[in-house]
Amino acid sequence: MATETETSLKDAFGKYADFLNNLNEKRERIVKASRDITINSKKVIFQVHRINKYNKDEVLEKAEKDLSAVTNQYVSRLVKELQGCDFWKLRRAYSPGVQEYVEAATLCKFCKSGTLLNLDEMNATLLPLSDPSEEPLQINILDYLLGLADLTGELMRLAIGRISDGEIEYAEKICKFVRELHRELTLVVPLMDDSHDMKTKMEVMLQSVMKIENACFSVHVRGSEYIPMLGSSDQSYPLMGVPNIDP
Amino acid sequence: MHREPMMRSPIFKLQRMIFVTACKPQRIHQWTTLQSSATEARTMATEIKSSLKDAFGKYADFLNNLNEKRERVVKASRDITINSKKVIFQVHRISKFNKEEVLEKAEKDLAVVTNQYVSRLVKELQGSDFWKLRRAYSPGVQEYVEAATLCKFCKTGTLLNLDEMNAILLPLSDPSQEPLQINALDYLLGLADLTGELMRLAIGRISDGEIEYAEKICKFIQEIHRELTLVVPLMDDSHDMKIKMEVMLQSVMKIENACFSVHVRGSEYIPMLGSSDQSYSLMGMPDMDL
C-alpha cells in the first residue's frame, strides 16, 4: 500500500509540476507580448508629440495607423495568450503593456477630438480581437486608471511643447483637461483598494498639473514682457518694420 | 559690397540687418540690400536645415535600430536565464542513486540551451558594439555560467574555467568575424551565483546523508571565496560583485555550520534507519525500507 500511495502522490505532484511549468511559460510569453506592446505604444506617443499646427492631420493619421497596428498585431497576441485562463493571476505580467496602450490610445483621441477615450470605447475596439466562443478579454478599470495617470504626464509634455511653439490656446485647453482629470481622480483614489501605484502616480500628476499651470501663467500674464516672435503681428521696438524673415 | 567669408553667415546677416534698420536716414536705400540679403539668408538656412535634417534622420535611424537590437537581446537573455534555471533545477534532483541519469539529462539540456538560445544571442551581438548592450544580456550570461559550472562540478568536482567555456561557444560564432566571448566580469558574477547553488546542493546532500559530498562542496566553496576576496577589491565597476561577495560569505558560513553540526554533533543524532551505526534506540532492529 505504501507503494500505491507513493505512486499516486508522485502522479499528483507530477501534475502540479506540469501545471506550474505551463503557468510559468505562459507568464514568460505574456511578459514578452507586454514588452512589445509597451515599446510600440511608446513609438505612437512619440509620433503624436511631433504634432504642430501645420502638420496636425498627417501626424494624427500616422499615429492612428500605428496604433491600430499595435492593436491588431501585439494586443491580439496578448488576448490569445490570456483568453480562457486565469488572466487575473498574470495581471502583473501584462499590466505595464496595457497601461502604455491606454496612454497611447487616450492621447490620440484627445489630440483628435479634445475628449477622453473612455473604457467602454476602448473595450469595444478590443472586442473583435477576442475569440467569440469565450469571454472577451477586457481592460480592467485599474489598468485603465493607471494608464490615465501616465496620460497626464504625456499631456504635460505636449502642453510645454505647444507653448514653445506659440500655440497658447491649445496649451490652455490641455491645462483645463488635465486639471479636470486630476480633480476627479483625487476623489476616487482614496477609495481604491490596492492603490499604492495610484498614490505614487497621483503625486506625479500633481507635479504635471502644476508645471502646465505655471507655464500657461508665465506666458499669459508675463507675455507682454517678452519680445514677440519673428513673424507675429505684434509691433515691438527692435524689429519695427522689418518684413517677416523665414528661418 | 565686398563680402568676406565670415559675413555670409545668416546670423551675421541678421545682426547687420538690425544694425542697418536702426540708422534711419539711409533706410530706403538699404531696403533693397536688406531684401536680397534676406533671400540669401533664407536659401542658406534651408540648405543647412535639410542637411541637418538628414544628419538627424540618420541619428534617429541609428538609435531606433540600437533600441530594437537591445529589445531582441533582452528577450534572448530572458530565454537563456529561464532555461539555465531549468538545468540548475535538474541538477538539484541529484542523489547518490540517480547521479548518472540526472547529470546526463542536465548536460543534454545545457547543450540545448547553448545551441538554441546562446547562439541566438551570439547572432544578435556579433559584429556590433556588444559592450554597449552588456547590461541587456549580462543576467542571461551569468545564469548560463552558473548552470555550466554547476554541471561540471557535479560531474568532476573541478571548476569549469573561462577558456573552456569560450571554447564551447566558439563554434557558434561566425568564423569571419571576431567570436563572441564571455567576458571575465560576467564569468565572475556567474561564479558568485554558483556558490549560492552549491550551498543549496550541499544542504540537500546533508539531508540525504551524503556527508562526504557536502564536505567536498564545502572545501570547494571555501577556496572560491578565498580567491575572490583577494580579487574583488581590485576590480573596477565592482558594485555588483561586492553585494555578491556578502551573499557568498553567508553561503559559505551556512555550509560550514551545517557540516560542523553533522560532523561534531553527529553522535548525538539518531542514525538514519538503514545505516550500519549501532545506536541505543534502534539497536538490533532490522533495516526498514521507506
Chai-1 contact restraints between the chains, C-beta under 6 A:
chainA,res_idxA,chainB,res_idxB,connection_type,confidence,min_distance_angstrom,max_distance_angstrom,comment,restraint_id
A,K32,B,K75,contact,1.0,0.0,6.0,A-B,restraint_1
A,V242,B,T21,contact,1.0,0.0,6.0,A-B,restraint_2
A,I245,B,A38,contact,1.0,0.0,6.0,A-B,restraint_3
A,D246,B,R42,contact,1.0,0.0,6.0,A-B,restraint_4
A,P247,B,A45,contact,1.0,0.0,6.0,A-B,restraint_5
